Amino acid sequence: MKKTTSETRLYRAEMNEKILNSGFNDFKKFFALDNKAYIDGALPAKTKELMGLVASMVLRCNDCIFYHIDRSIQEGATKEELLETFNIALIVGGSIVIPHLRYAFEMMERVFEEGESLSSGSSSGSSSSFSGEN
């Protein structure tokens, strides 16, 4: 059974909370480093999220792919920007990326559809805050 985008965000938020409250401080250090890497700097956050998306597709991490698509769209990425990003991942990673390209395309459509539903007021989606990528 496929999770909805809201369920995926909620799961990540709940599990991140458990991990960060486990008492093992090295987890907190890594999550802080990860979070800091994607904030605006010499490169805008949107560009960094798109770069993270390429890496996630090449590394074949679907959870990471969803996260970076979601964050890229939150940072203002357009469908065209995402499609070009998917193409870079495909060129870098080769045909092994194709199953993850399918997943990325589906997730992109879902997140954009969810945004359209939310902006029209016809759906009650959850926009959980993120702490850390994974």
NUTOR-630738 format. One line per 8 residues: for each residue x negated, y negated, z of C-alpha. Coordinates in nm, 2 decimals, m for minus. Layout:
<recs>
X,Y,Z; ...
</recs>
This chain:
<recs>
0.00,0.00,0.00; m0.13,m0.34,m0.10; m0.16,m0.61,0.16; m0.02,m0.95,0.10; m0.26,m1.25,0.09; m0.11,m1.36,0.43; m0.17,m1.01,0.58; m0.53,m1.01,0.45
m0.59,m1.35,0.61; m0.43,m1.25,0.94; m0.63,m0.92,0.95; m0.96,m1.11,0.89; m0.88,m1.37,1.15; m0.78,m1.11,1.41; m1.08,m0.89,1.35; m1.32,m1.19,1.34
m1.18,m1.29,1.68; m1.24,m0.95,1.82; m1.60,m0.94,1.68; m1.68,m1.29,1.80; m1.54,m1.22,2.15; m1.72,m0.88,2.18; m2.00,m1.04,2.39; m2.27,m0.96,2.13
m2.41,m1.30,2.06; m2.60,m1.20,1.74; m2.26,m1.17,1.57; m2.18,m1.53,1.67; m2.52,m1.65,1.53; m2.47,m1.48,1.20; m2.11,m1.61,1.16; m2.23,m1.96,1.24
m2.50,m1.94,0.98; m2.26,m1.80,0.72; m2.01,m2.08,0.79; m2.28,m2.35,0.77; m2.40,m2.23,0.44; m2.07,m2.31,0.27; m2.01,m2.66,0.40; m2.06,m2.97,0.18
m2.43,m3.06,0.14; m2.63,m3.13,m0.17; m2.39,m2.89,m0.34; m2.02,m2.94,m0.27; m1.83,m2.66,m0.08; m1.64,m2.56,m0.39; m1.95,m2.49,m0.59; m2.09,m2.29,m0.30
m1.77,m2.09,m0.28; m1.79,m2.02,m0.65; m2.15,m1.91,m0.61; m2.04,m1.68,m0.32; m1.78,m1.54,m0.55; m2.03,m1.45,m0.82; m2.25,m1.27,m0.56; m1.95,m1.09,m0.41
m1.84,m0.96,m0.75; m2.19,m0.85,m0.84; m2.22,m0.68,m0.50; m1.88,m0.53,m0.55; m1.72,m0.64,m0.22; m1.35,m0.68,m0.27; m1.29,m0.83,0.08; m1.56,m1.09,0.00
m1.41,m1.15,m0.35; m1.07,m1.23,m0.20; m1.23,m1.46,0.06; m1.42,m1.66,m0.19; m1.13,m1.69,m0.43; m0.91,m1.81,m0.15; m1.17,m2.06,m0.02; m1.25,m2.18,m0.38
m0.89,m2.25,m0.44; m0.86,m2.43,m0.10; m1.16,m2.64,m0.21; m0.98,m2.73,m0.54; m1.11,m2.48,m0.79; m0.89,m2.45,m1.10; m0.80,m2.13,m1.28; m1.04,m2.23,m1.56
m1.33,m2.27,m1.31; m1.25,m1.93,m1.16; m1.24,m1.76,m1.50; m1.58,m1.91,m1.59; m1.71,m1.79,m1.25; m1.57,m1.44,m1.32; m1.75,m1.44,m1.65; m2.09,m1.53,m1.49
m2.04,m1.24,m1.25; m1.96,m1.01,m1.54; m2.27,m1.12,m1.73; m2.50,m1.09,m1.43; m2.36,m0.76,m1.30; m2.26,m0.58,m1.63; m1.98,m0.34,m1.69; m1.99,m0.21,m1.33
m1.82,m0.54,m1.23; m1.51,m0.47,m1.45; m1.30,m0.30,m1.18; m1.38,m0.59,m0.95; m1.30,m0.84,m1.23; m0.95,m0.68,m1.24; m0.92,m0.72,m0.86; m1.04,m1.08,m0.87
m0.80,m1.16,m1.15; m0.51,m1.02,m0.95; m0.61,m1.20,m0.63; m0.65,m1.53,m0.82; m0.30,m1.50,m0.96; m0.16,m1.41,m0.62; m0.32,m1.70,m0.44; m0.22,m1.95,m0.71
0.14,m1.81,m0.70; 0.15,m1.83,m0.32; 0.03,m2.19,m0.35; 0.31,m2.27,m0.59; 0.56,m2.11,m0.37; 0.44,m2.30,m0.06; 0.44,m2.63,m0.25; 0.80,m2.57,m0.36
0.90,m2.47,m0.01; 1.04,m2.14,m0.12; 0.80,m1.92,0.09; 0.66,m1.92,0.44; 0.30,m1.82,0.39; 0.03,m1.81,0.66; m0.28,m2.02,0.62; m0.51,m1.88,0.89
m0.83,m2.05,0.96; m1.14,m1.86,0.86; m1.45,m1.80,1.08; m1.71,m1.63,0.89; m1.70,m1.46,0.55; m1.64,m1.10,0.65
</recs>
